[in-house]
Amino acid sequence: MRIHEAGVLHAEGYGGPPLYLPTPTDVMELLPQLWPATVGRDDAGRLTVGGLDVVTLAQEHGTAAYVLDEEDFRSRARDFRDSFAGAFEPLAGADVYYAGKAFLCTAVARWVEEEGLSLDVCTGGELAVAQRVKFPGERIGFHGNNKSVAEVRAALTYGVGRIVVDSFQEIERIAAVAAELGVVAPVMVRVTVGVEAHTHEFIATGHEDQKFGFSLAGGQAFEAATRILARPDVFDLLGLHSHIGSQIFDTGGFEMAAHRLVALHARIADEHGHHCPEIDLGGGYGIAYTSQHTPLPASTLAGEMAGILEREFKAVGDGDLSTLPRVSIEPGRAIVGPSTFTLYEVGTVKPVEVGGGHTRTYVSVDGGMSDNARPALYEADYSCTLANRRSEAGPMLSRVVGRHCESGDIVVLDEYLPADVQPGDLIAVPGTGAYCRALSSQYNHTPRPPVVAVRGGRSRVLVRRETIEDLLALDVADA
């Protein structure tokens, strides 16, 4: 791992930039694929978003802060909705479920509903957010590999449109709660299809040796469908679900997953006479965190995936598409990830001699692994830019680090910043909308940053900044 628990001196490639990061001719240049749609620079070189400059945002809301471009979020949601609706219209249609695990709050749930998407949740807490805004229950899917009885009861009571079943024990758990409530539970079987996405081991979820789903190769997925179909009094088997991983940049893995799901779909129809009306291919569509990433547009994803499903069903059904299931997908990162950047203030700039004629400059900011755990968890790469002013200084290879008591507290492993970066400057890190606030912590008793939405020249707080009083409020003083 590049971020090593024994210290940064053990980091892979230490002393020089990665191959994907050439020395820039203009260190202030913004790569459009990394930033929300409305981001630019004003005449003073200040980063702007939604008609506001970040200096003003920092003065009003403080740093560190997650800054979310509302119009960018909505636009990406509409793009997925319209692209998949158009591509799958000649087939049985498609639904887009926003994966709330990437980032969810009440405002985002409202946006998702307003833009015509469905919502995927995986805990009782995420379901509670949906309930607070009265998100239509029939447009909610409930995931999770260890749903509690209370969560199952809450989901069925609210009338969610699907529960994705993950284990044989859960089949019994859901059956018991459905019988108690006198309802029929709409369910999908999560299938582990044996496809390994080309991503980090901890976010690849389609291979056999992991905690999610029923094994296809071992016959568990078919057995799960058989048990569910044997209980029509408490179950309605909607279909099959697969999720092969995250940060995926082509449709090859989805093609193999679809091939195996369609074969299972056909076997269930042949042996049980049940044509599952739905197939879900999950999410995991990659975004650009650095210049090395080239994500596919939603329109390309939709077109290629529609072609894949049509070919697969023609192959197993002798061209008969009368029982073609409706397809659903679950983008989360691909919608919210690029819509947000994190704004930090520089506190310390420290050149360090590392040997071999190399000097590495550490730029410390007022956040870190408490607001972005992904570099420490997944070796995730990020980029950044000087955000508060113009600079004519040359590029300087830098490492942006956080304020926490860990040598692995790295925000941006390698990036070129202007050589005159100094305390008080603002640094913006793009692509932080997904799994940053969602995975955030209070490590070192650090209050979590706010989420600030910007649109049409105005800003508003979606999730307020935590305070020291919030931290202390959970502490039982007289225990």
N, C-alpha and C positions, 0 to 999 in steps of 0.2 A: 504494500500500500504506500502511496505517496505521502500520506499523512500518518506518521508513525508515532506510536505512543511513547517511544523512547526519546522523541524530540525531532525537530525539523531537520537536523543534520543528517537524519536517516532518509530524508525524502528522496524519492526517485527523481533523477534529473537535476539534482541540486547544483546550482551554480550557473545555469544558463536557461534561456527561454525554451519552451516546447516548440516542436517543429511547425505547429500550426500558427505560431505567433511571430510573424516577421516584424522587423523594426518598421514602424509606420513612418510614412512621409509627413503625415499630419496627425499629430497625437490627439488633436481635438475632434477628429472626424467621428461621426456617429454612423455605425452600420445599421441600416434600416431594419434588417431582419431581427435585430436584438431588442428593439425598442417598441413601445406602444405607438400606435399610428399617429397620434397628435404631438409626439415629442420632436423638438427642434432646439435651436439656439437663437437667442436674440442678439442684438447688435453688440451687447456687452459680453457675449460668450456664455451667458447664463443658460442653463438647460431650462426649457419650457415644456409644459404638458397641459393640454386642455385649455390653453390660453393664459396660464399662470406660470411665473418663473419660480424656480425652486428656492431661491433666496427668500421670497415672500412666503412660500410654504413652510420653510424652516422657521422663520420668525413667528408664524402663526401657530404651528403645530409641534415645533421642536424636532429634534433628531434623537435617536434613529426613528424613522417612520417608513411604513409601507405606503407608497403612493400609487393608487389604482386609477387608470384611465377608464372611466365608465363607458365612454363611447367605444373604445377599443374592445372591451369585454363584450358589450352588446353586439358589436359588429361580428366578432368571431363566433358568437353563439348563433347569430342569424346565418352566417356562412355555412356552418355545419348543418343547421336545420334545412336550409334551402338546397345545399349541395346533395345531401342524402335523400331528401324528398324527391328531387329531380331525377337522380340516378336510379332510384329504386321504384319510381312510378310505373315503369313498364312491368315490374315484377309484382310483389305483394306489398310494397311500401316499406318505409323505414321510420324508426323513432330514434331520437337522440336524447340520451339521459346524461345530464351534467353530473359528473362524479364529484359529489360534495366533499369527499375526503381531501381533495386538492386544496380547497379553501371554501368555507361556508360561513355565512352570517345571515342575519335576517334580510338585509338589503340585497345580497346576492341571490338569495332564494326568490325574492320578489322579481328581480331581473330575469332569472331563469324562467319563471312562470310567465312573465310578460312577453318574453321573446319566443314562447311557444315550445320550449323544451320540457322534457320530463326531468326528474331528479332522482339520483341514486344516493342512498344513504347506507351507512354500515354500523351505526350505533343508535342507542336510544337518544343520545344527546343530539345527533344530527337529525333524527326524526323530530325531536322537540323543536328544533329551529324551523323545520318545515311546517309543523303544526302551528307555531306562533304566527306565521304569515298566512295560515289557512291554505297552504299549497294543496291542490287537489289530490286526494289520496290515491285515486286510480292512476295517477301519473308518477307515483313513487315506487321505486324498487328498493328492497331492503337486502343488503349483503351482510357478510360477516361469517367467520368460521367458528364462532362460539357465542351465538346469540343466546341470551338468557331467557328464561321463561317470561320475565317481566317485559323484555323487549319484544318477544313474539306476541305477547298479549297486547302490548301497545300498538304494534303494527297491524294486527288483525282487527283490533277495535277501531283504529282510525280508517281501516279499509284500504290499505296499500294495494297497489295493483299487482305486485309480485313479491314473493320472498324467494331469494336464491338459496336453495338448500345445499348444505356443505358437508353433511355427515349422516350416517345411519341413526346416530343418537338424536340428531336434530329432526329427522323424519318423525320419530316417536314424540319428540317434544312438541313439534308443531301440531301433530295429530291430536295430542291430548288437549292442547289449548283450544284448537278449533272445535273439538267436541264439547269442551266446557262452555264455549261462547255460542255454540250452535251455528257455526259458519263453515263455509268451504274455503280453504286456504288456496289462493292461486300461487303456484310454485314453479320454479325452474330448477333444473338439476345443474349444478356447477360441475363441469367436466374438465379433468386434468388431461389435456390432449397429448402430452408428451412432446410439445414443441418448445424448444429453448430459444427465447428471444435473445438477440445479440445485445445484451445489456449487463448491468452489474448483477451479480448473483442474488443480492438481496431484493431486487425488484423484478427478477425474472420469475413468473408465477405459472408458466405453462408446463414446466418439466415435472416428472413424476415425483421426485424426492423433495416435497415441500408440503406445507400444511393445508393448502387450499384444495377443496373439491374432491370428486370421486375419480379414481383412476379409470381411464378408458382401457388401457392395455390389460389390466387385471380383472376386467369385467365388472367392476364396482358401479360404474355409471349406469350400465344396463340394469343391474340388480336394483339400483336406487329407483330408476324409472318403473321397474316392475312392482316394487313395493308401494310406490305412490299410486300407480294405476289400480292396485288392488283395494284401495280405500277411497272410492268416489264419494263416500259420505263426508269426508273431511278434506279431500285434495282435488284440485283441478290442475292437471299437469299442462302448463302453458308451453314449456319448451326446454331447450338446452342452452347452457351458458358456458362461455370460455373466455378466459383472459390470459394472454400469454406473456405479459410483462409491460415494461414502461420504457420510454425514450426509444421508440422504434421508428426507423426512418424509411422503411419500405414495406410492401404488402406481402412479401414472400412468406413470412411466418403466419400471417392471417390466411393465406391460401392453404397451407398445410392444415391449420386448425379447422378451416371450413370443410376441407376434404374429409377429415375424421368426424366432425360433428354431423355432416350430412349422411355419412355412412351409418352413424348411430341412429339418426333420425329415421332412416329407411328401415333399419332393423326393428325399431320400436313399432313402426307402421306395419311391417310384415308379420311380426310375431304377436303383437297385441291389438292390431287394428286401430291404433291411435296415431293420428297425424298431428304432431305437435304444431300448434299455430305460430310459434315464435322460435327464433334463434338469435342469441345475443353473442356478438364477437368481441365484447369488451372494449377497452380503450387502449391507452398506452402510446398514443401518437406523440412523436418527439417534437421538441421545440428547439430553437437556437439559443443556446447559452453563450456560445462563443462562435468565432468565425469558422470553426471546424464543422459545425452542424448545419445541415441542409434539410429542413423539414419539408414534407410534401404538403401542398395546398389541400384544403378540405375537398375541393372539387376533384382533384386527382385521386385522393383517397376514395371518395365516393364512387367515382367511375370505375376504378380498378376493382373495388370490393364488390360492386354490383356485377361486374363481369365474372368474377370468381364464383359468386354464389349461383349465377345462372348456369355456368359451365358444370359445376358440381351437381346440381340437381338434374340437369339434362343427362348427365352421365349415369346416375343411379335410377332415373325414372323413365328411361327410354324416350326422353323428350317431353314427357307429360309434366306440365308446370301447374296443373290444377290445384295441387295441394302444397304449393310453394309457401313456406312460412314467411311471416313478416320478420324483418331483420331489425335489430337494435344495436346501438353502439354506445359507449360511455366515455366520451372525452371529458377530461377535467383539466389537466395540465395544459392541453392545447388551446383551451379557451382562456383560462385565468393566468397561466404562467407568463406569457408575453405582455399581458395588460398592466403589469405592475413592476415597479422598481423600488429598491430600498435606498433611502437617502440617509447618509451618515455625515457626521462632522469629524474631520481629522483632529486628533489630539497630539500625536507624537510622530515625528519622522526620524528614523534611526538608520543610518548607513552601517552595515556590518561587513567586515572583511571576512570572507569565507574561504580564502585560500585559492591558489592557482590563478592569481591575478583578478579574481572576481570579487565584486562588492554587491551585496544585495541590500536594497533599501526597503526597510519595513515601515509601512504606513499604517499606524494604528487608528482605528475608528471607534466611535462610541456605541458599538453593538458587537456582533460576532456570532458565535455558535449558539447563543440563546435565541437569536432571531433567524438564524439560518444554519440548521444542523446538517444540511446535505453534504457540504464538503467533508465533514468529519465522518458521516455515516456511509456515503457512497462514493467518496473521492470525486465529487462533482466539481466541474470547472465552471467558473463564472468570469465575466469581464466587468469592466467599470470605466468610468470617465470622470474627469474633473468637471464639476457641475456649476460652480458659482461665479466663474470669471473666464475671460480669455487668457491664454498664455502663449507666448512666443518662444518659450524655452523648449529645448530639445527633448526627445523621449528618454525616459529613464525606466529601466526594468524594475518593477516594484512588486512587493508582496503585501497585499492588504490584509491586515490581521485584526482580530477583535480584542476586547478588553478583559477577557476571562483568563483564569489561572490554568491554562492548558496550552502546551506548545502546539497542539493540533488545532487551536482556535484560529483557523484560517478562513477568510472570506473569499479572497481571490488569490489563487496560488501564484499566478504570473500574469502581469499586465504592464503595459507601458503607460506611464503617467508623465506629465510635464516635470522636468527636473527641478522646477521651482515650487512643487507642491509643499505646503506648509501648514502648521497648525491653524485651525479656523476655516480652512477650505472645506467645501462640501464635495463628497464623492457619491456618485449614483451607481448602483449595481442593478443592471436589468435582469429580467427573467425570474423575479422572485415572488411571483403571484401564487405559485403552486408549491405546497409542502414546505413553506417557510413559516408563515404564521401558524399553519396547521400543526407543524412539528415543534413549535417554539417552546421554550422552557423559561424558568425563573432561576437558572443556574447562577450561582454567586449572589442570590437574592437580587436579581436584576429585573425590574418591571418590564413587561413586554411592550413593544412599540404599538402605536395606534395604526389603524388602517384608514387612510384618508383618500376619499374619492374625489376626482377632479372632472368637471365637465362644463363646457361653455363658459370658461372664465371664472368659475366658482368652485370652491372646495367645501367638503363637509366630512365630518368624522363618521365612519361606519362602525368602527370598533375603537373605543377610547383607549388611551394609554393607561396602563396599569400604574398604580402608585405604590409607594412604600406602605401606605395605610392598607391597601388591598392585600399585600403580602402578610402584614401583621394580623389582619382580620381573621385569618385561618388558624392562627397560633392560639392554642388554648392556654392562656397565661397561668391559670391556677391548677394545671394538671399535675 
